Amino acid sequence: MNMRYAAIASGSNGNCYYIASGKDAILIDVGINTKHVELRMANLGIDPKSIKAIFITHEHTDHIRGLSVFCKRYQVPVYITAGSYQGSRLHLPEHLVHIVGTDAKIEIGSLSVYGIPKYHDAREPCSFMVHINGVNVAVLTDLGRACNNVERAIANADILMLESNFDEEMLQRGRYSYYLKNRISGGMGHMSNRIALESFLAHRTPRLRHLILTHLSGENNTVDLVQRTFCSYCEDIKLSVATRYQETELFDWEEVKHVTHRAVSSDEVSIQATIQTKIIFPEAG
């Protein structure tokens, strides 16, 4: 089955990621309103009725803003941790809510979705790895730091959607309060461009074919900065940057996996810690 994926929305103003194989399609987070999700899906030729499940990483508004309306309108089941659901203060139809653990494994047709416990200032957050016919898609945003679970996910990813949230100098010189600056950079908030690059370089493996940088801050980062930070290290893989203003293209794995030694131009668009889990990511098929 042909596997396709896209960032429908990505940034501090809203996040929503699409992964599909054949007739099996899921969303990870619905952080923009349903009208804009529908418009961006239409731009990509995606039918909202095709979504079989929604997975929620945590309860912050930029990850659940459109969840209630979307899941009710299309009667889509929602997979969410107990802490995230309580923190969201949403009252979704009971038959649509599936409470899962942070390290759960859920089967949605041909898709296997693995929870990845992580550090973030939310009640019970997790990221997700989606396994499809031997291919692993890791969606890693809202990372306070690269814990062992995140490092393992990077090492097992064929397609990596990785947070590169802020430039450290822009954040420190910017207008945010001391409290907010510390929240973002203090190990429970977000990953800077520098930390994202260090984590990528330390844990990437030859199986990785596509890196998509995600969740850029609108105040403390730019697309150009992110591209310049990563492009010289990605000559043998496809590099993309998801922006806050529009959806990415709808990527096709059959096309992406053949990218080799590709020059990327700039015009294209801590504390050591361990979480004890039993996550075992599948090997390449």
DOBAMAR-111189 format. One record per residue: residue number from 1; residue in three letters; x, y, z of N, C-alpha, C in turn. Coordinates in pm, whole numbers, plus 32768, in hexadecimal, padded with zeros to 4 digits. Example, Ala and Ser with C-alpha at 12.3 -4.5 7.8 and 13.67 -1.06 7.14 Angstrom:
BEGIN
{1,ALA,{8527,7DC7,830C},{84CE,7E3E,830C},{8528,7EB6,830C}},
{2,SER,{8505,7F1F,82C4},{8557,7F96,82CA},{850A,8003,8313}},
***
This chain:
BEGIN
{1,MET,{8054,7F88,8000},{8000,8000,8000},{8058,807C,8000}},
{2,ASN,{802C,80E4,7FB8},{8079,815F,7FAF},{8069,81B1,802F}},
{3,MET,{80D9,81DB,8069},{80D5,8228,80E5},{80ED,82BB,80C7}},
{4,ARG,{8095,8310,8102},{809F,83A1,80ED},{8095,83E7,8174}},
{5,TYR,{80CD,8460,817A},{80D1,84A7,81FA},{80E5,853D,81E0}},
{6,ALA,{80BB,858E,8242},{80C6,8620,8235},{80B8,8660,82BD}},
{7,ALA,{80F1,86D7,82C9},{80D2,872F,833B},{8063,878C,830C}},
{8,ILE,{7FEC,8778,8340},{7F7B,87CE,831B},{7F87,8855,8360}},
{9,ALA,{7FBC,8854,83D9},{7FDA,88D0,8422},{804E,88B3,847F}},
{10,SER,{80A9,8912,848D},{811D,88FB,84E3},{8153,897F,8514}},
{11,GLY,{8157,8990,8598},{818A,8A0B,85D2},{8148,8A26,8657}},
{12,SER,{8175,8A8E,8698},{813E,8AB0,871B},{80AE,8AE2,8714}},
{13,ASN,{807B,8AF7,8699},{7FF0,8B20,8688},{7F95,8AAB,8667}},
{14,GLY,{7FCC,8A33,8655},{7F77,89C0,863A},{7FC2,894F,85F5}},
{15,ASN,{7F9E,88D3,8619},{7FE2,885E,85E5},{7F7F,87F2,85BD}},
{16,CYS,{7F9B,87B4,8549},{7F47,8747,8518},{7F97,86FC,84AD}},
{17,TYR,{7FA6,8679,84C0},{7FFA,8629,8467},{7FA9,85B4,8431}},
{18,TYR,{7FB9,8599,83AF},{7F6B,8534,8367},{7FC6,84C3,8339}},
{19,ILE,{7F9E,8447,8354},{7FE8,83D1,8327},{7F83,836C,82F5}},
{20,ALA,{7F9D,8334,827E},{7F3C,82D9,8242},{7F81,826B,81F3}},
{21,SER,{7F3E,81F8,81ED},{7F68,818A,8197},{7EE9,814F,815C}},
{22,GLY,{7EDB,815D,80D8},{7E60,812F,8099},{7DE7,8176,80D3}},
{23,LYS,{7D86,8129,8105},{7D0C,8163,813D},{7D17,817E,81D3}},
{24,ASP,{7D8A,8160,820D},{7D9E,8176,829D},{7DE6,81FA,82B3}},
{25,ALA,{7DA3,825A,82F5},{7DDC,82E0,8308},{7DC2,830E,8396}},
{26,ILE,{7E26,8351,83D0},{7E18,8388,8457},{7E4A,8418,8459}},
{27,LEU,{7E1F,845E,84C1},{7E57,84E1,84E2},{7E9C,84D7,8569}},
{28,ILE,{7F0C,851C,8575},{7F4A,8531,85F8},{7F38,85C4,861B}},
{29,ASP,{7EE2,85DD,867E},{7EBA,8662,86AC},{7E5F,86A8,8648}},
{30,VAL,{7E06,86FB,867F},{7DAF,8752,862E},{7DB2,87DB,8671}},
{31,GLY,{7E1F,8824,8658},{7E38,889F,86A2},{7E12,891F,865C}},
{32,ILE,{7DCE,8915,85E8},{7D92,898A,85A8},{7CFD,896C,8599}},
{33,ASN,{7CAD,89D5,8582},{7C1D,89BD,857F},{7BF6,8966,8508}},
{34,THR,{7B85,8925,8514},{7B5C,88C1,84B2},{7B4C,88FC,8427}},
{35,LYS,{7B1E,8977,841B},{7B0F,89B6,8398},{7B96,89BA,834F}},
{36,HIS,{7BFF,89E0,8397},{7C82,89E8,8359},{7CBF,895E,8340}},
{37,VAL,{7CA2,88FD,8397},{7CCC,8874,837A},{7C8D,8846,82F7}},
{38,GLU,{7C0E,885E,82E8},{7BC7,8834,826E},{7BFE,887A,81F2}},
{39,LEU,{7C1A,88FB,81FD},{7C50,8946,818B},{7CD9,8911,8164}},
{40,ARG,{7D2E,88F8,81C5},{7DB5,88C8,81A7},{7DB1,8838,8172}},
{41,MET,{7D57,87E8,81A7},{7D46,8762,8170},{7D19,8768,80DE}},
{42,ALA,{7CBD,87C3,80C3},{7C8D,87D3,8039},{7CFF,87F9,7FDB}},
{43,ASN,{7D59,884E,800B},{7DCD,8875,7FBA},{7E23,87FE,7F95}},
{44,LEU,{7E22,8797,7FEC},{7E74,8720,7FD6},{7E26,86AC,7F99}},
{45,GLY,{7DA5,86C2,7F82},{7D52,8658,7F4B},{7D2D,85ED,7FAF}},
{46,ILE,{7D2A,8611,8030},{7D08,85B1,809A},{7C76,85C3,80C2}},
{47,ASP,{7C2C,8556,80CA},{7BA2,8558,80F6},{7B9F,8548,818E}},
{48,PRO,{7B6B,85A9,81D9},{7B65,859B,826B},{7B1D,851C,8299}},
{49,LYS,{7AC1,84EB,8248},{7A78,8471,826B},{7AD1,83F5,8269}},
{50,SER,{7B49,8402,8230},{7BA3,8390,8229},{7BF1,8379,82AA}},
{51,ILE,{7BEC,83D7,8308},{7C3A,83CC,8383},{7BFC,8362,83DE}},
{52,LYS,{7C4E,82FF,8402},{7C1D,828F,8453},{7C33,82A3,84E8}},
{53,ALA,{7C93,82FA,850E},{7CB1,830F,859C},{7D00,838F,85AC}},
{54,ILE,{7CF5,83C9,8623},{7D44,843E,8649},{7D93,841B,86C6}},
{55,PHE,{7E15,843B,86C5},{7E6C,8425,8738},{7E98,84AD,876E}},
{56,ILE,{7E86,84C1,87EF},{7EA5,8542,882E},{7F22,8536,8884}},
{57,THR,{7F82,8590,886C},{8000,858C,88B6},{7FF3,85C6,8942}},
{58,HIS,{7FA4,8631,8952},{7F8F,866E,89D5},{7F24,86D9,89C8}},
{59,GLU,{7F02,8717,8A38},{7E8B,8769,8A41},{7E9D,87FD,8A20}},
{60,HIS,{7F12,882A,89FC},{7F25,88B8,89DE},{7ED3,88E0,8963}},
{61,THR,{7EA5,895D,8965},{7E44,898B,8902},{7E73,8979,8872}},
{62,ASP,{7EF4,898D,885A},{7F26,8982,87D0},{7F2A,88F3,879D}},
{63,HIS,{7EF7,8895,87EF},{7EEF,8809,87C5},{7E60,87D2,87CA}},
{64,ILE,{7E03,881D,8805},{7D79,87EA,8810},{7D0F,884F,87E5}},
{65,ARG,{7D37,88C2,87B1},{7CD6,892D,8796},{7C5F,88FE,8742}},
{66,GLY,{7C78,88AE,86DC},{7C0B,8883,8685},{7BD8,87F8,86A1}},
{67,LEU,{7C08,87B9,870B},{7BE9,872C,8724},{7B55,8711,8737}},
{68,SER,{7B15,875C,878F},{7A8A,8740,87B2},{7A30,8744,8737}},
{69,VAL,{7A3A,87AE,86E9},{79E3,87BC,8674},{7A03,8751,860C}},
{70,PHE,{7A84,873B,85F2},{7AA9,86DB,8588},{7A7D,864E,85AA}},
{71,CYS,{7A99,8621,8624},{7A78,8596,8645},{79E1,857F,8649}},
{72,LYS,{7993,85E4,8673},{7901,85D7,8674},{78C8,85DB,85E7}},
{73,ARG,{78FD,8636,8594},{78C9,8644,850D},{78DD,85C6,84BB}},
{74,TYR,{7951,8588,84CB},{7972,8513,8479},{7970,8490,84C8}},
{75,GLN,{7948,8498,8546},{793C,8421,859C},{79BD,83D0,859C}},
{76,VAL,{7A2A,8415,85BC},{7AAF,83D6,85BC},{7AD7,83B5,864C}},
{77,PRO,{7B00,833A,8667},{7B30,8319,86EE},{7BB0,8364,8711}},
{78,VAL,{7BBC,8388,878F},{7C2D,83D5,87C1},{7C7A,8381,8826}},
{79,TYR,{7CFD,8377,8811},{7D55,832D,886C},{7DA8,8394,88B9}},
{80,ILE,{7D9C,8390,893F},{7DD4,83F9,8993},{7DEF,83C2,8A1D}},
{81,THR,{7E59,83F1,8A5E},{7E74,83C3,8AE6},{7E10,83FF,8B48}},
{82,ALA,{7E03,83BE,8BBC},{7DA5,83F0,8C20},{7DC9,847D,8C4D}},
{83,GLY,{7E4B,8495,8C62},{7E75,851A,8C8E},{7E5A,8584,8C26}},
{84,SER,{7E73,8564,8BA7},{7E59,85C5,8B3C},{7DC4,85E2,8B2F}},
{85,TYR,{7D72,857B,8B3D},{7CE1,8591,8B31},{7CAD,85E5,8BA5}},
{86,GLN,{7CDB,85C8,8C1C},{7CB1,8619,8C90},{7CE2,86A9,8C81}},
{87,GLY,{7D5C,86B9,8C53},{7D93,873F,8C43},{7D52,878F,8BD4}},
{88,SER,{7D1B,874A,8B72},{7CDC,878F,8B00},{7C5A,87D2,8B27}},
{89,ARG,{7C16,879D,8B8E},{7B93,87CD,8BBA},{7B2A,87C2,8B4D}},
{90,LEU,{7B44,876C,8AEC},{7AE2,8751,8A84},{7A81,86E5,8AB4}},
{91,HIS,{7A07,86E9,8A7F},{79A4,8682,8A9D},{7979,8645,8A18}},
{92,LEU,{79C8,85E6,89EB},{79AE,85A7,896B},{794A,8535,897D}},
{93,PRO,{7903,850F,8913},{78A8,849C,891E},{78F1,8422,8952}},
{94,GLU,{78B6,83E2,89B3},{78F9,8372,89F8},{7925,8304,8997}},
{95,HIS,{78D3,82EA,8931},{78F2,827B,88D6},{7969,829A,887B}},
{96,LEU,{7995,8319,8877},{7A06,833E,8823},{7A8A,8344,8870}},
{97,VAL,{7A85,8340,88F4},{7AFD,8353,8946},{7B3A,82CD,896C}},
{98,HIS,{7BBA,82BC,894B},{7C06,8245,896F},{7C7E,8271,89C3}},
{99,ILE,{7C7A,8254,8A44},{7CE7,8278,8A9D},{7D58,8212,8A8E}},
{100,VAL,{7DD2,8243,8A76},{7E44,81EB,8A5F},{7EB8,8215,8AB8}},
{101,GLY,{7F16,81BC,8AC8},{7F90,81DC,8B11},{7FF2,8226,8AB8}},
{102,THR,{8055,8265,8AF5},{80B7,82B0,8AA6},{810D,8256,8A4E}},
{103,ASP,{8115,81D4,8A71},{8165,8177,8A22},{810E,810D,89E0}},
{104,ALA,{8092,8131,89C2},{8034,80D2,8987},{8059,80B0,88F7}},
{105,LYS,{8028,803E,88C8},{802E,801B,883A},{7F9F,8006,880B}},
{106,ILE,{7F78,804F,87A0},{7EF0,8048,876D},{7EF5,8026,86D9}},
{107,GLU,{7E9F,7FC9,86AE},{7E97,7FA2,8622},{7E20,7FE8,85E1}},
{108,ILE,{7E3C,8031,8574},{7DD3,8071,8524},{7DE4,803D,8495}},
{109,GLY,{7D9D,7FD1,8476},{7DAE,7F92,83F4},{7E3D,7F63,83E4}},
{110,SER,{7E80,7F92,837A},{7F0A,7F6A,835E},{7F70,7FBD,83AC}},
{111,LEU,{7F42,801D,83FC},{7F9B,8075,8448},{7FA8,8044,84D8}},
{112,SER,{8023,803D,8509},{803D,8023,8596},{8073,80A4,85D3}},
{113,VAL,{8033,80D6,863B},{8058,8156,8677},{808E,813D,8703}},
{114,TYR,{810A,8169,8719},{814F,8155,8798},{8159,81DA,87E3}},
{115,GLY,{8130,81DA,8862},{8144,824F,88B5},{81D5,825B,88E1}},
{116,ILE,{8203,82D7,88EE},{828E,82F2,8917},{8289,8353,898D}},
{117,PRO,{8296,8323,8A09},{829A,837E,8A7C},{830B,83E3,8A6D}},
{118,LYS,{82F3,845E,8A9B},{8356,84C9,8A87},{834B,852F,8AF7}},
{119,TYR,{83A8,858E,8AF8},{83A5,85FD,8B55},{8365,8677,8B13}},
{120,HIS,{82FA,86A8,8B50},{82BA,8725,8B24},{8262,8753,8B97}},
{121,ASP,{8248,87D3,8B9F},{81FD,8808,8C11},{8166,87F9,8BFB}},
{122,ALA,{813C,877C,8BF0},{80B0,8759,8BE4},{8096,86E4,8C43}},
{123,ARG,{8019,86BB,8C53},{7FF9,865C,8CBC},{8029,85CD,8CA0}},
{124,GLU,{8018,859E,8C27},{8041,8515,8C05},{805F,850E,8B6F}},
{125,PRO,{80C8,8554,8B43},{80E0,8562,8AB4},{8127,84EA,8A77}},
{126,CYS,{8116,84DA,89F6},{8163,8477,89AC},{816B,84A2,891A}},
{127,SER,{81D3,8474,88D6},{81DA,8481,8846},{81B2,83FC,8809}},
{128,PHE,{81BC,83EF,8784},{818F,8374,8743},{81EE,834A,86D3}},
{129,MET,{81FC,82C7,86C6},{823F,8287,8656},{81D6,8233,860D}},
{130,VAL,{81CC,8246,8589},{816D,81FA,8539},{81BB,819A,84E0}},
{131,HIS,{8199,811A,84E8},{81DC,80B1,849B},{817D,8080,842E}},
{132,ILE,{81AD,8084,83B1},{815C,805C,833F},{81B2,800A,82E0}},
{133,ASN,{8195,7F89,82D4},{81DA,7F35,8272},{8272,7F45,8275}},
{134,GLY,{82AC,7F41,82EC},{833C,7F49,82F9},{8375,7FD6,82FE}},
{135,VAL,{8320,803C,82F9},{834B,80C8,82FB},{831E,8109,837D}},
{136,ASN,{8378,8151,83BF},{8359,8197,843C},{8354,822E,8426}},
{137,VAL,{82E5,826A,844E},{82D5,82FB,844A},{82D0,832D,84D9}},
{138,ALA,{8333,837B,8502},{8338,83B1,858A},{830D,8442,8589}},
{139,VAL,{82AA,8464,85DC},{827A,84EE,85E9},{82A0,851D,8675}},
{140,LEU,{830C,856C,867C},{8348,8591,86FC},{8347,8629,870D}},
{141,THR,{82E1,865C,874E},{82D8,86EB,876A},{82C7,86FF,8800}},
{142,ASP,{82D1,877B,882D},{82BA,879F,88B9},{8311,874A,8915}},
{143,LEU,{8393,8754,88FD},{83F5,8705,8946},{8444,875E,89A4}},
{144,GLY,{8438,8748,8A25},{8489,8794,8A82},{851C,8773,8A72}},
{145,ARG,{8539,86F7,8A51},{85C2,86C8,8A3C},{85BB,8642,89F3}},
{146,ALA,{862A,8618,89BF},{862F,8599,8976},{864C,8527,89D7}},
{147,CYS,{85E5,84F2,8A17},{85F5,8481,8A72},{8614,8403,8A22}},
{148,ASN,{8629,8394,8A66},{864B,8317,8A24},{85DF,82EA,89C2}},
{149,ASN,{8561,8300,89E4},{84F5,82D9,898A},{84FA,8326,8908}},
{150,VAL,{8513,83A6,8910},{851E,83FA,8898},{8598,83D2,8847}},
{151,GLU,{8607,83BA,888A},{8681,838F,8843},{8669,830D,87F8}},
{152,ARG,{8622,82AF,8838},{8606,822E,87F9},{85AA,8241,8781}},
{153,ALA,{854C,829C,878C},{84F1,82B6,871C},{853C,82F0,86A5}},
{154,ILE,{8597,834F,86BF},{85E7,8389,8653},{8637,831B,860D}},
{155,ALA,{8672,82C2,865B},{86C7,8259,8623},{8679,81F5,85D0}},
{156,ASN,{85F6,81E8,85E8},{85A5,8187,85A0},{854E,81C5,8534}},
{157,ALA,{855E,8246,851B},{8505,828C,84BE},{8537,8284,842E}},
{158,ASP,{84D9,8269,83D4},{84F1,827A,8344},{84C7,8307,831A}},
{159,ILE,{845F,8337,835A},{842C,83BF,8345},{8425,83FE,83D0}},
{160,LEU,{8464,8471,83E0},{846E,84B0,8463},{8436,853D,845E}},
{161,MET,{83C7,8554,84A5},{8392,85DA,84B9},{83C2,8608,8542}},
{162,LEU,{8422,8663,8543},{846A,8687,85BE},{845A,871A,85DF}},
{163,GLU,{843A,8736,865D},{842D,87C0,8689},{84B2,8809,8684}},
{164,SER,{84AE,8882,8649},{851F,88DF,864E},{84E0,8967,866E}},
{165,ASN,{84C0,897A,86ED},{8462,89E2,8714},{849B,8A6F,8716}},
{166,PHE,{8512,8A82,874E},{853F,8B0C,8762},{85D6,8B1A,874E}},
{167,ASP,{85FC,8B92,8729},{8689,8BB9,8726},{86AB,8BF2,87AF}},
{168,GLU,{8715,8BC0,87EB},{8734,8BE5,8875},{8750,8C7A,8885}},
{169,GLU,{8796,8CB5,8827},{87B5,8D44,8831},{8737,8D99,881F}},
{170,MET,{86E2,8D74,87BF},{8665,8DBE,87AB},{860E,8DB7,8827}},
{171,LEU,{8607,8D42,8867},{85B5,8D34,88DF},{85EA,8D8D,894E}},
{172,GLN,{866C,8D8A,8967},{86A5,8DD6,89D6},{869C,8E6D,89C0}},
{173,ARG,{86A4,8E99,8943},{869D,8F28,8926},{860E,8F59,890E}},
{174,GLY,{85B1,8EFE,8908},{8528,8F20,88E5},{84D9,8F5D,8957}},
{175,ARG,{845A,8F75,893C},{8405,8FBF,8998},{83BB,8F67,89FD}},
{176,TYR,{83CE,8EE4,89F7},{838A,8E8C,8A57},{83BA,8EA9,8AE5}},
{177,SER,{8363,8E8D,8B45},{8387,8E9C,8BD2},{83F1,8E35,8BFA}},
{178,TYR,{8435,8E51,8C67},{8499,8DF1,8C99},{8458,8D6A,8CB2}},
{179,TYR,{83E0,8D6A,8CEC},{839A,8CED,8D0A},{8381,8C9D,8C8A}},
{180,LEU,{8351,8CDF,8C22},{8331,8C99,8BA6},{83B0,8C67,8B61}},
{181,LYS,{8418,8CB8,8B62},{8497,8C8C,8B27},{84CA,8C0E,8B6E}},
{182,ASN,{84C0,8C0E,8BF1},{84EF,8B9B,8C3E},{8497,8B22,8C27}},
{183,ARG,{8414,8B38,8C19},{83B9,8AC9,8BFE},{83DA,8A86,8B79}},
{184,ILE,{83F7,8AD6,8B13},{8413,8AA1,8A8E},{8497,8A55,8A8B}},
{185,SER,{84FD,8A8A,8ACB},{8585,8A54,8ABE},{85B4,8A02,8B35}},
{186,GLY,{8561,89F1,8B9B},{858E,89B8,8C19},{858A,8922,8C25}},
{187,GLY,{8579,88D7,8BB8},{857D,8846,8BBE},{84F6,8802,8BC3}},
{188,MET,{8489,8852,8BCD},{8403,8818,8BCA},{83AB,885D,8B61}},
{189,GLY,{83E9,88B0,8B0E},{839C,88FB,8AAB},{83B5,88CC,8A1E}},
{190,HIS,{8414,890C,89DB},{842C,88F0,894D},{84C1,88E2,892F}},
{191,MET,{84DE,88AA,88BA},{8569,8898,8890},{8593,8909,8834}},
{192,SER,{8609,8940,884E},{8641,89A9,87FA},{8677,896C,8778}},
{193,ASN,{8698,89C3,8718},{86D7,8995,869C},{8758,8949,86BB}},
{194,ARG,{87A6,897E,8717},{8827,8940,8737},{8814,88B5,8774}},
{195,ILE,{87BB,88AA,87D5},{87A5,8829,8817},{8767,87C5,87B6}},
{196,ALA,{870C,87F4,8762},{86CF,879B,86FD},{873A,8765,86A0}},
{197,LEU,{8795,87BC,8673},{8800,8790,861A},{885B,872C,8660}},
{198,GLU,{8881,8748,86DA},{88D9,86ED,8724},{8896,8665,8736}},
{199,SER,{8815,8664,8754},{87CD,85E6,8767},{87C3,8599,86E3}},
{200,PHE,{87A8,85E2,8678},{87A0,85A7,85F2},{8824,8567,85CB}},
{201,LEU,{8891,85B0,85DB},{8914,857E,85B1},{8942,8509,8608}},
{202,ALA,{8921,850C,8687},{894F,84A3,86E2},{8906,8420,86CE}},
{203,HIS,{8889,8424,869B},{8837,83AB,869D},{87FE,8381,8616}},
{204,ARG,{880F,83D0,85AE},{87DF,83A7,8529},{8828,8329,84FD}},
{205,THR,{87E8,82DD,84A8},{8827,8265,846F},{8815,8268,83D8}},
{206,PRO,{8859,820F,8390},{884E,820F,82FD},{87C2,81F3,82C9}},
{207,ARG,{876A,81BD,831C},{86E3,81A2,82EC},{8692,8224,82D8}},
{208,LEU,{86BA,8291,8317},{866E,830E,830B},{8675,8345,827D}},
{209,ARG,{85FF,8362,8242},{85F9,8396,81BA},{85BB,8421,81B2}},
{210,HIS,{8571,844B,8218},{852E,84CD,8211},{8528,850D,829B}},
{211,LEU,{855E,8585,82A7},{8557,85D5,8321},{84FD,864C,8307}},
{212,ILE,{8495,865A,835A},{843B,86CE,8353},{8447,8719,83D7}},
{213,LEU,{8478,8794,83D5},{8483,87E5,844E},{83FC,8826,846B}},
{214,THR,{83CF,881E,84E7},{8347,8843,8509},{8341,889E,8583}},
{215,HIS,{82C6,88D0,859C},{82A4,891C,8615},{82FF,8995,8629}},
{216,LEU,{831B,89DF,85BD},{836C,8A59,85C8},{831F,8AC5,8613}},
{217,SER,{8363,8B0A,866A},{8329,8B7E,86AF},{8318,8BF1,864D}},
{218,GLY,{82A8,8C35,8654},{8293,8CAB,8601},{82DF,8D24,8633}},
{219,GLU,{8303,8D24,86B2},{8345,8D96,86F1},{83DC,8D86,86F7}},
{220,ASN,{840A,8D0A,8706},{8497,8CF4,8727},{84DF,8C96,86C6}},
{221,ASN,{84B2,8C93,864A},{84F2,8C3F,85E6},{84CA,8C6F,855B}},
{222,THR,{8513,8C41,84F6},{84EF,8C5B,846B},{850B,8BDF,8419}},
{223,VAL,{84C5,8BD2,83AA},{84DB,8B61,8350},{856B,8B63,831C}},
{224,ASP,{859D,8BDA,82FD},{8625,8BE5,82C8},{868D,8BB5,832D}},
{225,LEU,{867B,8BDA,83AC},{86D8,8BAE,8414},{86DA,8B16,8420}},
{226,VAL,{8664,8ADA,841D},{865A,8A49,842A},{869B,8A04,83B3}},
{227,GLN,{867F,8A37,833C},{86BB,89FC,82C4},{8753,8A04,82C8}},
{228,ARG,{8786,8A79,82EE},{8817,8A8A,82F1},{8859,8A34,835D}},
{229,THR,{8810,8A1B,83C9},{8845,89C8,8434},{8856,8937,8407}},
{230,PHE,{87F7,8905,83B8},{87F3,8876,8399},{8823,8850,830D}},
{231,CYS,{881E,88AC,82AD},{882B,8882,8221},{88B1,883F,8202}},
{232,SER,{891E,886C,823E},{89A0,8833,821D},{89B0,87A4,8251}},
{233,TYR,{8956,8779,82A9},{895C,86F2,82E1},{88F8,8693,829F}},
{234,CYS,{88B3,86C3,8238},{8846,8674,81FE},{8855,8661,8168}},
{235,GLU,{88D0,865B,8138},{88E5,864F,80A8},{88BB,85C8,8071}},
{236,ASP,{88B3,8562,80C7},{888E,84DD,8097},{87FF,84B7,80B8}},
{237,ILE,{87B1,8514,80EF},{8724,84F9,810C},{86D0,8572,80E1}},
{238,LYS,{864D,855F,80DE},{85F4,85CE,80C1},{85E1,8621,813F}},
{239,LEU,{85EC,86A4,8131},{85D8,8701,81A0},{8563,875E,8181}},
{240,SER,{8506,8768,81E0},{8494,87C3,81D1},{8482,8810,8252}},
{241,VAL,{8447,8887,8248},{8424,88D6,82BE},{8390,88F6,82B8}},
{242,ALA,{8346,88C9,831D},{82B7,88E6,8325},{82A4,8970,8362}},
{243,THR,{8254,89C4,8322},{823F,8A4C,8355},{81B6,8A59,8398}},
{244,ARG,{81A5,8AC5,83DE},{8128,8ADE,8426},{80BC,8B16,83CA}},
{245,TYR,{80DF,8B38,834E},{8083,8B81,82F7},{8032,8B28,8299}},
{246,GLN,{8065,8AB1,827B},{801B,8A5B,821D},{8048,89CB,822E}},
{247,GLU,{7FFD,8971,81F3},{801F,88E4,81F6},{809C,88C9,81A0}},
{248,THR,{80E2,885F,81BF},{814C,8831,8167},{810C,87ED,80ED}},
{249,GLU,{815E,87C3,8090},{8129,876E,8026},{8103,86E7,8061}},
{250,LEU,{80B7,8699,8018},{8095,8611,8041},{8104,85B6,800D}},
{251,PHE,{815B,858B,8066},{81D0,853E,803D},{81AB,84AD,8021}},
{252,ASP,{81ED,8473,7FBF},{81D9,83E8,7F97},{8259,839B,7FB7}},
{253,TRP,{8250,8337,800E},{82C6,82EE,8039},{830F,82AC,7FC5}},
{254,GLU,{82C7,827A,7F61},{8307,8238,7EF0},{8364,8298,7EA5}},
{255,GLU,{8343,8317,7EA5},{8398,837B,7E65},{840A,83A6,7EC3}},
{256,VAL,{83E9,83B9,7F41},{844A,83ED,7FA1},{84BB,838B,7FBA}},
{257,LYS,{849C,830A,7FC1},{8501,82A9,7FEC},{8573,8299,7F88}},
{258,HIS,{855F,82C9,7F0E},{85C9,82BD,7EA9},{8624,8336,7EA4}},
{259,VAL,{860C,8399,7EFB},{8661,8410,7EFE},{86EB,83EB,7F33}},
{260,THR,{8754,8407,7EE6},{87DD,83ED,7F13},{8837,845F,7EEB}},
{261,HIS,{8891,8483,7F44},{88F5,84EB,7F2B},{88B8,8565,7EE8}},
{262,ARG,{8852,8598,7F28},{8807,8608,7EF1},{8834,8688,7F31}},
{263,ALA,{8865,86E6,7EE4},{888D,8768,7F1A},{8811,87B8,7F3D}},
{264,VAL,{880F,87F5,7FB1},{879B,8841,7FDF},{87BF,88D4,7FE6}},
{265,SER,{8772,8927,7FA3},{878D,89B6,7FA4},{873A,89FA,800F}},
{266,SER,{8763,8A71,8035},{8719,8ABB,809C},{8698,8AF4,8067}},
{267,ASP,{8680,8AE7,7FE6},{8603,8B19,7FAC},{8592,8AB5,7FBF}},
{268,GLU,{85B4,8A36,7FDD},{854F,89D1,7FF3},{8515,89DF,807F}},
{269,VAL,{847C,89C8,800F},{843D,89BB,808B},{843F,8926,80B1}},
{270,SER,{88BD,87CA,8B5E},{8841,879B,8B95},{884F,8730,8BFF}},
{271,ILE,{87D7,86FB,8C2F},{87DA,8693,8C98},{87C8,860D,8C54}},
{272,GLN,{881E,85AC,8C72},{880E,8526,8C3B},{87A0,84E2,8C8B}},
{273,ALA,{873A,84AB,8C43},{86CA,846E,8C8A},{869B,83F3,8C3E}},
{274,THR,{865D,8398,8C87},{862A,831D,8C4C},{859C,8308,8C7C}},
{275,ILE,{8542,82E6,8C1F},{84BB,82BB,8C44},{84B9,8224,8C36}},
{276,GLN,{8492,81DC,8C9C},{8490,814A,8C97},{8410,811D,8C51}},
{277,THR,{8420,80E5,8BD9},{83AE,80B0,8B8E},{83D6,802C,8B4D}},
{278,LYS,{8377,7FED,8B0D},{8391,7F72,8AC4},{837A,7F86,8A2F}},
{279,ILE,{838F,7FFF,89FE},{8378,801A,8972},{83DF,7FCF,891D}},
{280,ILE,{83B0,7F86,88B9},{8408,7F45,8859},{83D5,7F6C,87CF}},
{281,PHE,{8420,7FC1,878A},{83F7,7FEC,8706},{8418,7F80,86A1}},
{282,PRO,{83C2,7F6D,863D},{83DB,7F05,85D9},{8452,7F27,8582}},
{283,GLU,{8497,7EBE,8556},{8508,7ED0,84FE},{84D7,7EE9,846F}},
{284,ALA,{8534,7F0F,8419},{850F,7F29,838D},{84DB,7EAA,834D}},
{285,GLY,{847A,7EBB,82F4},{8441,7E49,82AD},{848E,7E2B,822E}},
***
